[in-house]
Amino acid sequence: MSAKPPQDRARQSVAAAAVAAELLPGQSPALLQELHLLTRSGELNADARRKLNQINHLYGMLRPKLEPLLANHGDPLLLDAGAGNGYLGFVLYDLLLRPAGRGRLVGVESRPDLVERVNQRAALLGFSRLQALQGQLAEWADADVAGIDGQKPQAVLALHACDTATDDALVLGIRAESQVIAVVPCCQAELARLLGGGSAVRSALGPLWRHPFHRREFGAHLTNVVRSLVLEAHGYSVAVTELTGWEHSMKNELILAHKVQRSNGLALQQLRGLLAELPVGEMGLLRRLAATLAPAAAPAP
């Protein structure tokens, strides 16, 4: 009998005796049990395995960017935008902030039951520098960026913030001039709606998105292209990569940005050229950052 393909193996549960091979060095099984990623008997079911794989891969990509923040900023603030159950925040605290003995992690979440759950778990685990705050991410992003207790976040992270909530995280991070911004987008529908207008479909490039299936796929791709150019125009070095194997998640694109300069005139020029060719100028991300995307805001490359 032939061996099972990788995607089938990835969907299998893992017995307690073999779980250690799935964990990162120093990762706490007790924490993962509290998060219900491990069962009470220490097993890892298939759904939890996919979720843990994504989070651990993301941690591995974030770590080289976040460790310098701990070294250079003393007590940096990391913001988990649209935190949900706080899985990413708890793993980051367990593997990075707790051993370092400094740094704070704050999750912003709109649902009060999830905020309460995260804060109860943090208290139970003794994670004294981790908390969740209730609020709409869009309101946080559009407010005067005073940060939390007067501290702006050095890193803004968003794992599967749905549709324009990813843009809320980008706006928040850009306005706070965060050193690291990392997003794994989810369910991008805004551009598909904009491209569905009659004039957009009748344009010379309209066949690219005339069919609803193509509109959804092209809109999602174009959304992330615009997001990347917006970050670059604001002085970020951007890497776009696959987060983990497609067998673990179809929502799998990571945009990882690191602030390296004040602005980037070439990226701004490329963005404006793209806007001249495609009907995407009404994207909320672009309208909300219009002031800092004005030509005068960016020096010549």
N, C-alpha and C positions, 0 to 999 in steps of 0.2 A: 504493500500500500504506500502510495506517495505521501510525502510530508505535506502538512497543511500549509497553504500559502500564508504569507505574513499577515494579511488582513484578517484571516480567520483566527490566527493565533492571538492577534491583538484584541479580539472580541471574547477571549476566554477568561474565565475567572482564575484567580491564583490562590492556591492553598496557603495556609498560614506559614508552613515551613519554607515556602519559596518566596514569600513576600519581601524579604530583605534584599533580594536581587533587584526588586523594582524601585527601591528607595534610594534617595541621594545620601551621601555620607553625612551622618549626623542628624538625619531626618527623624523626627520623633513619631514612633508608632502610636503613642498615647494621644498625641495631637490629632493624628489622622483618624483615630477611633472617635475622638470627640467631634470631629467634623463629619463623621459617618462615611468617611472614605474607606476605612477598614471596618469590618464587622466586629462584633464583640469578641468573636473567637479568633480575630486577627487575620481573617481572609480578605481578599480583594476581589470584589465582584467585577463583572465585565464593564458595566457602566462607570463605576468608580475608577477603574483602571484607566479608561480613556480620559476621564477628567483629570486624574492625577498626572498622567503622562503629559497632558497639555501644560498644566501648571508648572511641573518640574522642568519641562523644556523651556518655558518662558523664563523661569528663574535662572536657568543656565545662560540665557541670552542677556538677561538684565544684569546679572552679577558684575561683569566687567565694567559696566557703566555706573552702577550704584556704589561699588566699593570706593572709588575716588571721592564720592560725595561724603562718605563717612570719614575719609582721611583728611579732606580739605575744608569741610564745613562744620566740623565739631559735632553738632547735634541737628542733622538735616531733617526736614519734614518730607515724608513721602505720602502722596495723596492717591488713594485708590478710588477712582471715579466710577460711580455706579457699582458699588462694592458687592451688592447682593448678599450672599451668605459669608462673604469675606474670605473665601478659600485662598485667593492669591495673597491677601494681606497676612493671613496667619502663617502661610508658608514662608513669606519674605521675613516676617518677624522671627520665626523659629530658626531659620538658617542664616540670616544676615544680621538683623538688628540685635537679637538676643545675645549672640556670641560677642558682638562688638561692644555691648553695654551702653550704647547711645543711639540716637536717632529715634524719631517718632513716626508712626504710621497711622493715618487717619483715613477712614473710608467714608465717602459721602453716598448716602442711599435714601431714596424717597419713601420706601415702605417702612413704617414704624415697627412692624413685627420683626423685620430683619435687622434693623438697627438695635433693637432690644436684645435679639439673639446674639449678635456679634459682641455686644458689650458684656453680656452675661458670660459668654465663653471666655472672653479676654480676662475677666475677673477670676473665673474658675481656674484658668491656666496660669495666672500670675503674670500675664502680659500687660504690664502696667503702662507701657508706652504705645499701646494700640487701642484705638477707640473708633466707634462709628458715630457719625452725626447725621441727623435727618435733614433732608433738603432736596430741592430740585436742582439737578446738576446745571441746567440751563440758567437758573437764577444765580447760582454761584459764579458761573462763567461770565455773565453779563454785569455782575456787580463790580464795584470798585475793588480791585484785587488787594485786599488787606491781609489775606491769608487767614491763619488760625492763630489766635492770641498774638496777632501782629507779625506772624512769621509766614512768609510766602513759601509755597512748596518748591523744594529743589527738584522733585521728580513728580510727574503726573502720569499715572498708569490707568489703562482702561482695558479690561478683558471682556470682550463680547458685549460692550455697551451698544444697545440696539439702535440702528438707523442713525438719526442725527445726534443721539447722545454721545457718539464718538466725536462728533464735531464740537459738542459742548466741552469735552475733555481737552481737545486741541486748543480751543479758544482760551480756556482757563490756563493751560500751560504756557501758551504763547504770551498772553497778557502778563502772567506772573514772571516771565522770562526764566522759566524752569530750565535747569541744566539738562534734564533728561525727560523726554516724552515718549511713551510707548503705548501703542494702541493695537488691539486685535479687533478689527471692525466686525460688525454683525448686521445682517438684514438691511442692507443699504437700498432704500427705496425712493429717496428724495429725487434723485436725478431721473429715475425711470418715470416719475410723475411729470417732471419738467419736459422730458423728451417726448412725452405722449401728446403734446400740443400739435395742432394742425400745421403751423408754420415750420416747426422743428422737423416733422416727418417729411414735409415737402422740400426741405433744403437739399442741396446737392449731396450731402453726406447722409441724408435721411435713410437710405437703405441699410445703413449700419444698425439701425435700431427700429426699423419699420415693424418687424414682428415682435409681439410682446415678450417672447422668450429672449430674443436678442436684446431687446430694450432693457430687460432686467439684468442680463449678464454684462452687457456693454456699460450700462449705467453704473453698476457696482465697480467695474474696472476703472471707469473714468473718474468716479468719485475718489478712489484711492490715488489716482494720478494727480488730481487737483490737490488733495490733502498733502501729498508729498511735496509738490511744488510750493504750496503755501508755507510749509515748514522751512523749506530751503530758502525761500524769499525772506524769512525772518531770521536767517542766520544759523539754521540747523544743518548739520550733516545727517543725511537720511539714508538708512538702509531698509530695503523692503525685501522680505524673505518669507519662506514657508515656515510656519511655527512648528509643526510636527507632521507626521505622516498623514495623508488624507484618510487612512483607515480610522484615525482617531477623531477627526472632525472635518467637516466641509468648510467651516468658518475658520480659516487657517492662515490668513495673511497677517503678518506682523509688520507694522511700520514703527521703526525704532529710530529716534532722533536724538541728537546730542548737540547742544549749543556750542558753536565754535566761533561765531562772529556776530556782529550787530545785525547785519542784513546782507543780502546777496542780490545784487542788481541783475545778474545774468538769469537767475531763477525767476525773478520778477518779470523780466522781459519774456522768458519762455511761457510763463503763466498767462501773460497778457496776449501773447500770440495764440495760445490755445483758446482763450476766450473769444478771440476774433473769428475763429474757425468753427466753434461749437457753441450751441445755445445753453451754456451752463452758468451764465453770469448771475442768475437769480438764486444760486445756491446760498443757503443761509450762512455757511462758513465764510463765503466771500463778502457778503453784505455786512456781516458783523465785524470783519477785520478790514473793512474798506479803508479806514483811516491809515492803518499801518501798511496797506498795500498800495497806497498812492505812489506815483512815480517819484515824487520828491522825497519820499521816506527812504528810498534805497539809493545808495551811491552807485556810481558806475562800477562795473566788475573790474 
